[in-house]
């Protein structure tokens, strides 16, 4: 299955040989090197409530975040990444992740079997919070670049891989879905 992560992006298929010609003006375009296999499935995951909000400088109230998630669901989306359990020092905009996850509307949405509402989990501490709040799916991530990994998660790529393996193992043991 191919997974696309969208937050107001346009999805474009391009042959691999043309990817080097993409200009920097394509910031809001997702470019896939290969179309999905015939008969395959494409899963689109809306990441706006996490990725779309995490770099906004003004504080966004929890009610606004919950309303955004509820509106995305009402619009028919079934795959919405709702938050990330990261350090409030690293990502101040997501410092309220536990309040978002404990909100009654979010708890109700998480309980629905027809929805997939992953949270981004960078480490074991985040995984423990995901379990505490009854999350059914987590997303793990690793960067291929040492510099980006150190800036983003304060660890090496190898440490990042180790953390992702640990989180995935705990999640699978808890019968959760894992994306990453």
CNS distance restraints for C-alpha pairs under 8 A (distance, minus, plus):
assign (resid   1 and name CA) (resid  36 and name CA) 7.99 0.50 0.50
assign (resid   1 and name CA) (resid  40 and name CA) 6.34 0.50 0.50
assign (resid   1 and name CA) (resid  41 and name CA) 5.34 0.50 0.50
assign (resid   1 and name CA) (resid  42 and name CA) 5.96 0.50 0.50
assign (resid   1 and name CA) (resid  43 and name CA) 7.14 0.50 0.50
assign (resid   2 and name CA) (resid  36 and name CA) 6.56 0.50 0.50
assign (resid   2 and name CA) (resid  40 and name CA) 7.94 0.50 0.50
assign (resid   2 and name CA) (resid  41 and name CA) 6.60 0.50 0.50
assign (resid   2 and name CA) (resid  42 and name CA) 4.99 0.50 0.50
assign (resid   2 and name CA) (resid  43 and name CA) 6.28 0.50 0.50
assign (resid   3 and name CA) (resid  42 and name CA) 5.74 0.50 0.50
assign (resid   3 and name CA) (resid  43 and name CA) 4.68 0.50 0.50
assign (resid   3 and name CA) (resid  44 and name CA) 5.72 0.50 0.50
assign (resid   3 and name CA) (resid  45 and name CA) 7.10 0.50 0.50
assign (resid   4 and name CA) (resid  42 and name CA) 7.28 0.50 0.50
assign (resid   4 and name CA) (resid  43 and name CA) 6.18 0.50 0.50
assign (resid   4 and name CA) (resid  44 and name CA) 4.67 0.50 0.50
assign (resid   4 and name CA) (resid  45 and name CA) 6.03 0.50 0.50
assign (resid   5 and name CA) (resid  44 and name CA) 5.76 0.50 0.50
assign (resid   5 and name CA) (resid  45 and name CA) 4.73 0.50 0.50
assign (resid   5 and name CA) (resid  46 and name CA) 5.79 0.50 0.50
assign (resid   5 and name CA) (resid  47 and name CA) 6.24 0.50 0.50
assign (resid   6 and name CA) (resid  44 and name CA) 6.73 0.50 0.50
assign (resid   6 and name CA) (resid  45 and name CA) 6.09 0.50 0.50
assign (resid   6 and name CA) (resid  46 and name CA) 4.94 0.50 0.50
assign (resid   6 and name CA) (resid  47 and name CA) 6.03 0.50 0.50
assign (resid   6 and name CA) (resid  48 and name CA) 7.36 0.50 0.50
assign (resid   7 and name CA) (resid  46 and name CA) 5.76 0.50 0.50
assign (resid   7 and name CA) (resid  47 and name CA) 5.78 0.50 0.50
assign (resid   7 and name CA) (resid  48 and name CA) 4.94 0.50 0.50
assign (resid   7 and name CA) (resid  52 and name CA) 6.61 0.50 0.50
assign (resid   8 and name CA) (resid  28 and name CA) 7.37 0.50 0.50
assign (resid   9 and name CA) (resid  28 and name CA) 5.03 0.50 0.50
assign (resid   9 and name CA) (resid  29 and name CA) 5.35 0.50 0.50
assign (resid   9 and name CA) (resid  30 and name CA) 6.47 0.50 0.50
assign (resid  10 and name CA) (resid  28 and name CA) 6.55 0.50 0.50
assign (resid  10 and name CA) (resid  29 and name CA) 4.81 0.50 0.50
assign (resid  10 and name CA) (resid  30 and name CA) 6.06 0.50 0.50
assign (resid  11 and name CA) (resid  29 and name CA) 5.91 0.50 0.50
assign (resid  11 and name CA) (resid  30 and name CA) 4.86 0.50 0.50
assign (resid  11 and name CA) (resid  31 and name CA) 6.26 0.50 0.50
assign (resid  11 and name CA) (resid  32 and name CA) 7.64 0.50 0.50
assign (resid  12 and name CA) (resid  29 and name CA) 6.89 0.50 0.50
assign (resid  12 and name CA) (resid  30 and name CA) 6.09 0.50 0.50
assign (resid  12 and name CA) (resid  31 and name CA) 5.07 0.50 0.50
assign (resid  12 and name CA) (resid  32 and name CA) 6.40 0.50 0.50
assign (resid  13 and name CA) (resid  31 and name CA) 5.82 0.50 0.50
assign (resid  13 and name CA) (resid  32 and name CA) 5.04 0.50 0.50
assign (resid  13 and name CA) (resid  33 and name CA) 6.37 0.50 0.50
assign (resid  13 and name CA) (resid  34 and name CA) 6.53 0.50 0.50
assign (resid  13 and name CA) (resid  35 and name CA) 6.06 0.50 0.50
assign (resid  14 and name CA) (resid  18 and name CA) 6.64 0.50 0.50
assign (resid  14 and name CA) (resid  19 and name CA) 6.95 0.50 0.50
assign (resid  14 and name CA) (resid  31 and name CA) 6.49 0.50 0.50
assign (resid  14 and name CA) (resid  32 and name CA) 6.12 0.50 0.50
assign (resid  14 and name CA) (resid  33 and name CA) 5.45 0.50 0.50
assign (resid  14 and name CA) (resid  34 and name CA) 6.83 0.50 0.50
assign (resid  15 and name CA) (resid  19 and name CA) 7.03 0.50 0.50
assign (resid  15 and name CA) (resid  33 and name CA) 5.46 0.50 0.50
assign (resid  15 and name CA) (resid  34 and name CA) 6.41 0.50 0.50
assign (resid  16 and name CA) (resid  33 and name CA) 4.76 0.50 0.50
assign (resid  16 and name CA) (resid  34 and name CA) 7.03 0.50 0.50
assign (resid  18 and name CA) (resid  22 and name CA) 7.41 0.50 0.50
assign (resid  19 and name CA) (resid  31 and name CA) 7.99 0.50 0.50
assign (resid  19 and name CA) (resid  33 and name CA) 7.41 0.50 0.50
assign (resid  22 and name CA) (resid  26 and name CA) 6.89 0.50 0.50
assign (resid  36 and name CA) (resid  40 and name CA) 6.13 0.50 0.50
assign (resid  36 and name CA) (resid  41 and name CA) 7.25 0.50 0.50
assign (resid  36 and name CA) (resid  42 and name CA) 7.00 0.50 0.50
assign (resid  37 and name CA) (resid  41 and name CA) 7.95 0.50 0.50
assign (resid  43 and name CA) (resid  79 and name CA) 7.93 0.50 0.50
assign (resid  44 and name CA) (resid  79 and name CA) 6.80 0.50 0.50
assign (resid  45 and name CA) (resid  79 and name CA) 4.87 0.50 0.50
assign (resid  45 and name CA) (resid  80 and name CA) 5.62 0.50 0.50
assign (resid  45 and name CA) (resid  81 and name CA) 6.76 0.50 0.50
assign (resid  46 and name CA) (resid  77 and name CA) 7.71 0.50 0.50
assign (resid  46 and name CA) (resid  79 and name CA) 6.15 0.50 0.50
assign (resid  46 and name CA) (resid  80 and name CA) 4.70 0.50 0.50
assign (resid  46 and name CA) (resid  81 and name CA) 6.05 0.50 0.50
assign (resid  47 and name CA) (resid  51 and name CA) 5.53 0.50 0.50
assign (resid  47 and name CA) (resid  52 and name CA) 6.67 0.50 0.50
assign (resid  47 and name CA) (resid  80 and name CA) 6.06 0.50 0.50
assign (resid  47 and name CA) (resid  81 and name CA) 4.88 0.50 0.50
assign (resid  47 and name CA) (resid  82 and name CA) 7.08 0.50 0.50
assign (resid  48 and name CA) (resid  52 and name CA) 4.07 0.50 0.50
assign (resid  48 and name CA) (resid  53 and name CA) 6.48 0.50 0.50
assign (resid  48 and name CA) (resid  80 and name CA) 8.00 0.50 0.50
assign (resid  48 and name CA) (resid  81 and name CA) 7.45 0.50 0.50
assign (resid  48 and name CA) (resid  82 and name CA) 7.94 0.50 0.50
assign (resid  49 and name CA) (resid  53 and name CA) 5.84 0.50 0.50
assign (resid  49 and name CA) (resid  65 and name CA) 6.66 0.50 0.50
assign (resid  49 and name CA) (resid  68 and name CA) 7.02 0.50 0.50
assign (resid  49 and name CA) (resid  69 and name CA) 6.62 0.50 0.50
assign (resid  49 and name CA) (resid  80 and name CA) 7.77 0.50 0.50
assign (resid  49 and name CA) (resid  81 and name CA) 6.66 0.50 0.50
assign (resid  49 and name CA) (resid  82 and name CA) 5.29 0.50 0.50
assign (resid  49 and name CA) (resid  83 and name CA) 6.31 0.50 0.50
assign (resid  50 and name CA) (resid  54 and name CA) 5.92 0.50 0.50
assign (resid  50 and name CA) (resid  81 and name CA) 6.46 0.50 0.50
assign (resid  50 and name CA) (resid  82 and name CA) 5.75 0.50 0.50
assign (resid  50 and name CA) (resid  83 and name CA) 4.59 0.50 0.50
assign (resid  50 and name CA) (resid  84 and name CA) 6.47 0.50 0.50
assign (resid  50 and name CA) (resid  94 and name CA) 7.59 0.50 0.50
assign (resid  51 and name CA) (resid  55 and name CA) 7.58 0.50 0.50
assign (resid  52 and name CA) (resid  56 and name CA) 7.98 0.50 0.50
assign (resid  53 and name CA) (resid  93 and name CA) 7.01 0.50 0.50
assign (resid  54 and name CA) (resid  91 and name CA) 6.52 0.50 0.50
assign (resid  54 and name CA) (resid  92 and name CA) 7.66 0.50 0.50
assign (resid  54 and name CA) (resid  93 and name CA) 5.19 0.50 0.50
assign (resid  54 and name CA) (resid  94 and name CA) 6.27 0.50 0.50
assign (resid  55 and name CA) (resid  91 and name CA) 7.83 0.50 0.50
assign (resid  55 and name CA) (resid  93 and name CA) 7.08 0.50 0.50
assign (resid  56 and name CA) (resid  93 and name CA) 7.12 0.50 0.50
assign (resid  57 and name CA) (resid  93 and name CA) 7.65 0.50 0.50
assign (resid  59 and name CA) (resid  93 and name CA) 6.34 0.50 0.50
assign (resid  60 and name CA) (resid  64 and name CA) 6.62 0.50 0.50
assign (resid  60 and name CA) (resid  65 and name CA) 7.07 0.50 0.50
assign (resid  60 and name CA) (resid  93 and name CA) 7.26 0.50 0.50
assign (resid  61 and name CA) (resid  65 and name CA) 6.60 0.50 0.50
assign (resid  62 and name CA) (resid  66 and name CA) 6.12 0.50 0.50
assign (resid  62 and name CA) (resid  96 and name CA) 7.26 0.50 0.50
assign (resid  62 and name CA) (resid  99 and name CA) 7.38 0.50 0.50
assign (resid  62 and name CA) (resid 100 and name CA) 6.28 0.50 0.50
assign (resid  63 and name CA) (resid  67 and name CA) 5.96 0.50 0.50
assign (resid  64 and name CA) (resid  68 and name CA) 6.14 0.50 0.50
assign (resid  65 and name CA) (resid  69 and name CA) 6.37 0.50 0.50
assign (resid  65 and name CA) (resid 100 and name CA) 7.64 0.50 0.50
assign (resid  66 and name CA) (resid  70 and name CA) 6.08 0.50 0.50
assign (resid  66 and name CA) (resid 100 and name CA) 6.84 0.50 0.50
assign (resid  66 and name CA) (resid 103 and name CA) 7.81 0.50 0.50
assign (resid  66 and name CA) (resid 105 and name CA) 7.34 0.50 0.50
assign (resid  66 and name CA) (resid 106 and name CA) 6.95 0.50 0.50
assign (resid  67 and name CA) (resid  71 and name CA) 5.99 0.50 0.50
assign (resid  68 and name CA) (resid  72 and name CA) 6.16 0.50 0.50
assign (resid  69 and name CA) (resid  73 and name CA) 6.26 0.50 0.50
assign (resid  69 and name CA) (resid  80 and name CA) 7.47 0.50 0.50
assign (resid  69 and name CA) (resid  82 and name CA) 6.95 0.50 0.50
assign (resid  70 and name CA) (resid  74 and name CA) 6.10 0.50 0.50
assign (resid  70 and name CA) (resid 105 and name CA) 7.71 0.50 0.50
assign (resid  70 and name CA) (resid 106 and name CA) 7.98 0.50 0.50
assign (resid  71 and name CA) (resid  75 and name CA) 6.02 0.50 0.50
assign (resid  72 and name CA) (resid  76 and name CA) 6.71 0.50 0.50
assign (resid  72 and name CA) (resid  77 and name CA) 5.75 0.50 0.50
assign (resid  72 and name CA) (resid  80 and name CA) 7.76 0.50 0.50
assign (resid  73 and name CA) (resid  77 and name CA) 4.95 0.50 0.50
assign (resid  73 and name CA) (resid  78 and name CA) 6.43 0.50 0.50
assign (resid  73 and name CA) (resid  80 and name CA) 7.89 0.50 0.50
assign (resid  78 and name CA) (resid 114 and name CA) 7.08 0.50 0.50
assign (resid  78 and name CA) (resid 115 and name CA) 4.86 0.50 0.50
assign (resid  78 and name CA) (resid 116 and name CA) 5.99 0.50 0.50
assign (resid  78 and name CA) (resid 117 and name CA) 7.76 0.50 0.50
assign (resid  79 and name CA) (resid 115 and name CA) 6.25 0.50 0.50
assign (resid  79 and name CA) (resid 116 and name CA) 4.76 0.50 0.50
assign (resid  79 and name CA) (resid 117 and name CA) 5.78 0.50 0.50
assign (resid  79 and name CA) (resid 118 and name CA) 7.74 0.50 0.50
assign (resid  80 and name CA) (resid 116 and name CA) 6.54 0.50 0.50
assign (resid  80 and name CA) (resid 117 and name CA) 4.98 0.50 0.50
assign (resid  80 and name CA) (resid 118 and name CA) 6.73 0.50 0.50
assign (resid  81 and name CA) (resid 117 and name CA) 5.34 0.50 0.50
assign (resid  81 and name CA) (resid 118 and name CA) 4.83 0.50 0.50
assign (resid  81 and name CA) (resid 119 and name CA) 5.50 0.50 0.50
assign (resid  81 and name CA) (resid 120 and name CA) 7.39 0.50 0.50
assign (resid  82 and name CA) (resid 117 and name CA) 6.20 0.50 0.50
assign (resid  82 and name CA) (resid 118 and name CA) 6.44 0.50 0.50
assign (resid  82 and name CA) (resid 119 and name CA) 5.75 0.50 0.50
assign (resid  83 and name CA) (resid  94 and name CA) 6.95 0.50 0.50
assign (resid  83 and name CA) (resid  97 and name CA) 6.17 0.50 0.50
assign (resid  83 and name CA) (resid 100 and name CA) 7.92 0.50 0.50
assign (resid  83 and name CA) (resid 118 and name CA) 7.85 0.50 0.50
assign (resid  83 and name CA) (resid 119 and name CA) 5.16 0.50 0.50
assign (resid  83 and name CA) (resid 120 and name CA) 6.43 0.50 0.50
assign (resid  84 and name CA) (resid  94 and name CA) 6.74 0.50 0.50
assign (resid  84 and name CA) (resid  97 and name CA) 6.59 0.50 0.50
assign (resid  84 and name CA) (resid 119 and name CA) 5.21 0.50 0.50
assign (resid  84 and name CA) (resid 120 and name CA) 4.37 0.50 0.50
assign (resid  84 and name CA) (resid 121 and name CA) 6.04 0.50 0.50
assign (resid  85 and name CA) (resid  94 and name CA) 7.45 0.50 0.50
assign (resid  85 and name CA) (resid  95 and name CA) 8.00 0.50 0.50
assign (resid  85 and name CA) (resid  97 and name CA) 6.05 0.50 0.50
assign (resid  85 and name CA) (resid  98 and name CA) 7.75 0.50 0.50
assign (resid  85 and name CA) (resid 119 and name CA) 7.31 0.50 0.50
assign (resid  85 and name CA) (resid 120 and name CA) 6.54 0.50 0.50
assign (resid  85 and name CA) (resid 121 and name CA) 5.80 0.50 0.50
assign (resid  85 and name CA) (resid 122 and name CA) 7.42 0.50 0.50
assign (resid  85 and name CA) (resid 126 and name CA) 5.13 0.50 0.50
assign (resid  85 and name CA) (resid 129 and name CA) 7.45 0.50 0.50
assign (resid  85 and name CA) (resid 130 and name CA) 7.94 0.50 0.50
assign (resid  86 and name CA) (resid  90 and name CA) 7.05 0.50 0.50
assign (resid  86 and name CA) (resid  91 and name CA) 6.73 0.50 0.50
assign (resid  86 and name CA) (resid  94 and name CA) 7.18 0.50 0.50
assign (resid  86 and name CA) (resid  95 and name CA) 7.43 0.50 0.50
assign (resid  86 and name CA) (resid 121 and name CA) 7.30 0.50 0.50
assign (resid  86 and name CA) (resid 122 and name CA) 6.91 0.50 0.50
assign (resid  86 and name CA) (resid 126 and name CA) 6.85 0.50 0.50
assign (resid  87 and name CA) (resid  91 and name CA) 6.28 0.50 0.50
assign (resid  87 and name CA) (resid  92 and name CA) 7.77 0.50 0.50
assign (resid  87 and name CA) (resid  95 and name CA) 6.95 0.50 0.50
assign (resid  88 and name CA) (resid  92 and name CA) 4.65 0.50 0.50
assign (resid  88 and name CA) (resid  93 and name CA) 7.53 0.50 0.50
assign (resid  88 and name CA) (resid  94 and name CA) 6.53 0.50 0.50
assign (resid  88 and name CA) (resid  95 and name CA) 4.36 0.50 0.50
assign (resid  89 and name CA) (resid  95 and name CA) 7.92 0.50 0.50
assign (resid  91 and name CA) (resid  95 and name CA) 6.72 0.50 0.50
assign (resid  96 and name CA) (resid 100 and name CA) 6.26 0.50 0.50
assign (resid  97 and name CA) (resid 101 and name CA) 6.14 0.50 0.50
assign (resid  98 and name CA) (resid 102 and name CA) 6.06 0.50 0.50
assign (resid  98 and name CA) (resid 129 and name CA) 7.92 0.50 0.50
assign (resid  99 and name CA) (resid 103 and name CA) 6.15 0.50 0.50
assign (resid 100 and name CA) (resid 106 and name CA) 7.01 0.50 0.50
assign (resid 101 and name CA) (resid 106 and name CA) 6.09 0.50 0.50
assign (resid 101 and name CA) (resid 107 and name CA) 6.60 0.50 0.50
assign (resid 101 and name CA) (resid 133 and name CA) 6.40 0.50 0.50
assign (resid 102 and name CA) (resid 106 and name CA) 7.00 0.50 0.50
assign (resid 102 and name CA) (resid 107 and name CA) 6.32 0.50 0.50
assign (resid 102 and name CA) (resid 133 and name CA) 6.85 0.50 0.50
assign (resid 103 and name CA) (resid 107 and name CA) 6.12 0.50 0.50
assign (resid 104 and name CA) (resid 108 and name CA) 6.09 0.50 0.50
assign (resid 105 and name CA) (resid 109 and name CA) 6.27 0.50 0.50
assign (resid 106 and name CA) (resid 110 and name CA) 6.06 0.50 0.50
assign (resid 107 and name CA) (resid 111 and name CA) 6.28 0.50 0.50
assign (resid 108 and name CA) (resid 112 and name CA) 6.83 0.50 0.50
assign (resid 109 and name CA) (resid 115 and name CA) 7.30 0.50 0.50
assign (resid 110 and name CA) (resid 115 and name CA) 7.19 0.50 0.50
assign (resid 110 and name CA) (resid 116 and name CA) 7.64 0.50 0.50
assign (resid 110 and name CA) (resid 117 and name CA) 6.42 0.50 0.50
assign (resid 110 and name CA) (resid 134 and name CA) 7.58 0.50 0.50
assign (resid 110 and name CA) (resid 135 and name CA) 6.56 0.50 0.50
assign (resid 110 and name CA) (resid 136 and name CA) 7.26 0.50 0.50
assign (resid 116 and name CA) (resid 136 and name CA) 7.51 0.50 0.50
assign (resid 116 and name CA) (resid 137 and name CA) 6.88 0.50 0.50
assign (resid 117 and name CA) (resid 135 and name CA) 7.62 0.50 0.50
assign (resid 117 and name CA) (resid 136 and name CA) 7.33 0.50 0.50
assign (resid 117 and name CA) (resid 137 and name CA) 6.51 0.50 0.50
assign (resid 118 and name CA) (resid 135 and name CA) 7.09 0.50 0.50
assign (resid 118 and name CA) (resid 136 and name CA) 6.96 0.50 0.50
assign (resid 118 and name CA) (resid 137 and name CA) 4.50 0.50 0.50
assign (resid 118 and name CA) (resid 138 and name CA) 4.79 0.50 0.50
assign (resid 118 and name CA) (resid 139 and name CA) 6.23 0.50 0.50
assign (resid 119 and name CA) (resid 130 and name CA) 7.58 0.50 0.50
assign (resid 119 and name CA) (resid 135 and name CA) 7.62 0.50 0.50
assign (resid 119 and name CA) (resid 137 and name CA) 6.79 0.50 0.50
assign (resid 119 and name CA) (resid 138 and name CA) 5.02 0.50 0.50
assign (resid 119 and name CA) (resid 139 and name CA) 5.95 0.50 0.50
assign (resid 120 and name CA) (resid 138 and name CA) 5.81 0.50 0.50
assign (resid 120 and name CA) (resid 139 and name CA) 4.61 0.50 0.50
assign (resid 120 and name CA) (resid 140 and name CA) 6.09 0.50 0.50
assign (resid 120 and name CA) (resid 141 and name CA) 7.91 0.50 0.50
assign (resid 121 and name CA) (resid 126 and name CA) 5.29 0.50 0.50
assign (resid 121 and name CA) (resid 127 and name CA) 6.01 0.50 0.50
assign (resid 121 and name CA) (resid 130 and name CA) 7.89 0.50 0.50
assign (resid 121 and name CA) (resid 138 and name CA) 6.23 0.50 0.50
assign (resid 121 and name CA) (resid 139 and name CA) 5.91 0.50 0.50
assign (resid 121 and name CA) (resid 140 and name CA) 5.61 0.50 0.50
assign (resid 121 and name CA) (resid 141 and name CA) 7.92 0.50 0.50
assign (resid 121 and name CA) (resid 167 and name CA) 7.49 0.50 0.50
assign (resid 122 and name CA) (resid 126 and name CA) 6.41 0.50 0.50
assign (resid 122 and name CA) (resid 127 and name CA) 7.88 0.50 0.50
assign (resid 122 and name CA) (resid 140 and name CA) 6.16 0.50 0.50
assign (resid 122 and name CA) (resid 141 and name CA) 6.88 0.50 0.50
assign (resid 122 and name CA) (resid 153 and name CA) 7.65 0.50 0.50
assign (resid 122 and name CA) (resid 163 and name CA) 7.10 0.50 0.50
assign (resid 122 and name CA) (resid 164 and name CA) 6.98 0.50 0.50
assign (resid 122 and name CA) (resid 167 and name CA) 7.77 0.50 0.50
assign (resid 123 and name CA) (resid 127 and name CA) 6.31 0.50 0.50
assign (resid 123 and name CA) (resid 163 and name CA) 5.48 0.50 0.50
assign (resid 123 and name CA) (resid 164 and name CA) 6.90 0.50 0.50
assign (resid 123 and name CA) (resid 166 and name CA) 7.75 0.50 0.50
assign (resid 123 and name CA) (resid 167 and name CA) 6.17 0.50 0.50
assign (resid 124 and name CA) (resid 128 and name CA) 6.16 0.50 0.50
assign (resid 124 and name CA) (resid 163 and name CA) 7.13 0.50 0.50
assign (resid 124 and name CA) (resid 166 and name CA) 7.01 0.50 0.50
assign (resid 124 and name CA) (resid 167 and name CA) 5.76 0.50 0.50
assign (resid 125 and name CA) (resid 129 and name CA) 6.56 0.50 0.50
assign (resid 126 and name CA) (resid 130 and name CA) 6.27 0.50 0.50
assign (resid 127 and name CA) (resid 131 and name CA) 6.33 0.50 0.50
assign (resid 127 and name CA) (resid 167 and name CA) 6.12 0.50 0.50
assign (resid 127 and name CA) (resid 170 and name CA) 7.61 0.50 0.50
assign (resid 127 and name CA) (resid 171 and name CA) 7.35 0.50 0.50
assign (resid 128 and name CA) (resid 132 and name CA) 6.19 0.50 0.50
assign (resid 129 and name CA) (resid 133 and name CA) 6.24 0.50 0.50
assign (resid 130 and name CA) (resid 134 and name CA) 6.31 0.50 0.50
assign (resid 130 and name CA) (resid 135 and name CA) 5.26 0.50 0.50
assign (resid 130 and name CA) (resid 138 and name CA) 7.63 0.50 0.50
assign (resid 131 and name CA) (resid 135 and name CA) 6.04 0.50 0.50
assign (resid 131 and name CA) (resid 174 and name CA) 7.84 0.50 0.50
assign (resid 135 and name CA) (resid 176 and name CA) 7.76 0.50 0.50
assign (resid 136 and name CA) (resid 175 and name CA) 7.89 0.50 0.50
assign (resid 136 and name CA) (resid 176 and name CA) 4.97 0.50 0.50
assign (resid 136 and name CA) (resid 177 and name CA) 6.26 0.50 0.50
assign (resid 137 and name CA) (resid 171 and name CA) 7.91 0.50 0.50
assign (resid 137 and name CA) (resid 176 and name CA) 5.24 0.50 0.50
assign (resid 137 and name CA) (resid 177 and name CA) 4.41 0.50 0.50
assign (resid 137 and name CA) (resid 178 and name CA) 5.69 0.50 0.50
assign (resid 137 and name CA) (resid 179 and name CA) 7.49 0.50 0.50
assign (resid 138 and name CA) (resid 171 and name CA) 7.37 0.50 0.50
assign (resid 138 and name CA) (resid 176 and name CA) 7.30 0.50 0.50
assign (resid 138 and name CA) (resid 177 and name CA) 6.41 0.50 0.50
assign (resid 138 and name CA) (resid 178 and name CA) 5.15 0.50 0.50
assign (resid 138 and name CA) (resid 179 and name CA) 6.26 0.50 0.50
assign (resid 139 and name CA) (resid 178 and name CA) 5.76 0.50 0.50
assign (resid 139 and name CA) (resid 179 and name CA) 4.55 0.50 0.50
assign (resid 139 and name CA) (resid 180 and name CA) 5.37 0.50 0.50
assign (resid 140 and name CA) (resid 164 and name CA) 5.69 0.50 0.50
assign (resid 140 and name CA) (resid 167 and name CA) 7.37 0.50 0.50
assign (resid 140 and name CA) (resid 168 and name CA) 7.33 0.50 0.50
assign (resid 140 and name CA) (resid 178 and name CA) 7.33 0.50 0.50
assign (resid 140 and name CA) (resid 179 and name CA) 6.29 0.50 0.50
assign (resid 140 and name CA) (resid 180 and name CA) 4.81 0.50 0.50
assign (resid 141 and name CA) (resid 160 and name CA) 7.90 0.50 0.50
assign (resid 141 and name CA) (resid 164 and name CA) 6.65 0.50 0.50
assign (resid 141 and name CA) (resid 180 and name CA) 5.64 0.50 0.50
assign (resid 142 and name CA) (resid 149 and name CA) 7.29 0.50 0.50
assign (resid 142 and name CA) (resid 157 and name CA) 6.88 0.50 0.50
assign (resid 142 and name CA) (resid 160 and name CA) 5.75 0.50 0.50
assign (resid 142 and name CA) (resid 161 and name CA) 6.28 0.50 0.50
assign (resid 142 and name CA) (resid 164 and name CA) 7.25 0.50 0.50
assign (resid 143 and name CA) (resid 148 and name CA) 6.72 0.50 0.50
assign (resid 143 and name CA) (resid 149 and name CA) 5.56 0.50 0.50
assign (resid 143 and name CA) (resid 157 and name CA) 6.60 0.50 0.50
assign (resid 143 and name CA) (resid 160 and name CA) 7.86 0.50 0.50
assign (resid 144 and name CA) (resid 148 and name CA) 8.00 0.50 0.50
assign (resid 144 and name CA) (resid 149 and name CA) 7.52 0.50 0.50
assign (resid 144 and name CA) (resid 157 and name CA) 6.61 0.50 0.50
assign (resid 145 and name CA) (resid 149 and name CA) 6.04 0.50 0.50
assign (resid 145 and name CA) (resid 157 and name CA) 7.03 0.50 0.50
assign (resid 146 and name CA) (resid 150 and name CA) 6.05 0.50 0.50
assign (resid 146 and name CA) (resid 156 and name CA) 5.87 0.50 0.50
assign (resid 146 and name CA) (resid 157 and name CA) 5.70 0.50 0.50
assign (resid 147 and name CA) (resid 151 and name CA) 6.19 0.50 0.50
assign (resid 148 and name CA) (resid 152 and name CA) 5.81 0.50 0.50
assign (resid 149 and name CA) (resid 153 and name CA) 5.56 0.50 0.50
assign (resid 149 and name CA) (resid 154 and name CA) 6.61 0.50 0.50
assign (resid 149 and name CA) (resid 155 and name CA) 6.21 0.50 0.50
assign (resid 149 and name CA) (resid 156 and name CA) 6.07 0.50 0.50
assign (resid 149 and name CA) (resid 157 and name CA) 6.08 0.50 0.50
assign (resid 149 and name CA) (resid 160 and name CA) 7.53 0.50 0.50
assign (resid 150 and name CA) (resid 154 and name CA) 4.27 0.50 0.50
assign (resid 150 and name CA) (resid 155 and name CA) 4.86 0.50 0.50
assign (resid 150 and name CA) (resid 156 and name CA) 5.83 0.50 0.50
assign (resid 150 and name CA) (resid 157 and name CA) 7.92 0.50 0.50
assign (resid 153 and name CA) (resid 160 and name CA) 7.71 0.50 0.50
assign (resid 155 and name CA) (resid 159 and name CA) 5.86 0.50 0.50
assign (resid 155 and name CA) (resid 160 and name CA) 6.35 0.50 0.50
assign (resid 156 and name CA) (resid 160 and name CA) 6.08 0.50 0.50
assign (resid 157 and name CA) (resid 161 and name CA) 6.14 0.50 0.50
assign (resid 158 and name CA) (resid 162 and name CA) 6.25 0.50 0.50
assign (resid 159 and name CA) (resid 163 and name CA) 6.16 0.50 0.50
assign (resid 160 and name CA) (resid 164 and name CA) 6.12 0.50 0.50
assign (resid 161 and name CA) (resid 165 and name CA) 6.12 0.50 0.50
assign (resid 162 and name CA) (resid 166 and name CA) 6.21 0.50 0.50
assign (resid 163 and name CA) (resid 167 and name CA) 6.11 0.50 0.50
assign (resid 164 and name CA) (resid 168 and name CA) 5.97 0.50 0.50
assign (resid 165 and name CA) (resid 169 and name CA) 5.99 0.50 0.50
assign (resid 166 and name CA) (resid 170 and name CA) 6.19 0.50 0.50
assign (resid 167 and name CA) (resid 171 and name CA) 6.01 0.50 0.50
assign (resid 168 and name CA) (resid 172 and name CA) 6.01 0.50 0.50
assign (resid 168 and name CA) (resid 178 and name CA) 6.25 0.50 0.50
assign (resid 169 and name CA) (resid 173 and name CA) 6.07 0.50 0.50
assign (resid 170 and name CA) (resid 174 and name CA) 6.18 0.50 0.50
assign (resid 171 and name CA) (resid 175 and name CA) 6.30 0.50 0.50
assign (resid 171 and name CA) (resid 176 and name CA) 5.11 0.50 0.50
assign (resid 171 and name CA) (resid 177 and name CA) 7.05 0.50 0.50
assign (resid 171 and name CA) (resid 178 and name CA) 6.85 0.50 0.50
assign (resid 172 and name CA) (resid 176 and name CA) 5.31 0.50 0.50
assign (resid 172 and name CA) (resid 177 and name CA) 6.72 0.50 0.50
assign (resid 172 and name CA) (resid 178 and name CA) 7.16 0.50 0.50
